[in-house]
C-alpha cells in the first residue's frame, strides 16, 4: 500500500477567503471518489491548530500500488481537479510512503 499525503496553503487575503478556497478544494477532491482505479481511501482535512507554520489543508490518500499512484497523477479525474483549483493554492508539500 502507498500512502500519498499532500498539504497546501490556500490563497486569500482573509481567513474567510482561505476557508472558501479550502472548501472548494475539498469538494473537488470528494467528487473523484470511486473514479480512479487503485485509489482505496481519500480524505481531506482542515487545520484547526492555527499555528503559523501549519498548512491549511491536507489530502490523505491510500493506493493499492505504486502503479496506481503513478496512474492517478495523469488520470483525467485528477487532472480535472487540478484545473478546477487553479491558483487557489499558494504552497504545496507532499509525502509518499509505503505502509
ABEGO torsion letter per residue (X at the ends): XBBBBBBBBBBEABAAAAAAAAAAAAAAAAAABGABBGBABBBBBBBAAGBAABBABBBBBBBABAAAAAAAAABAAAAAAAAAAEAABABBBBBBBBX
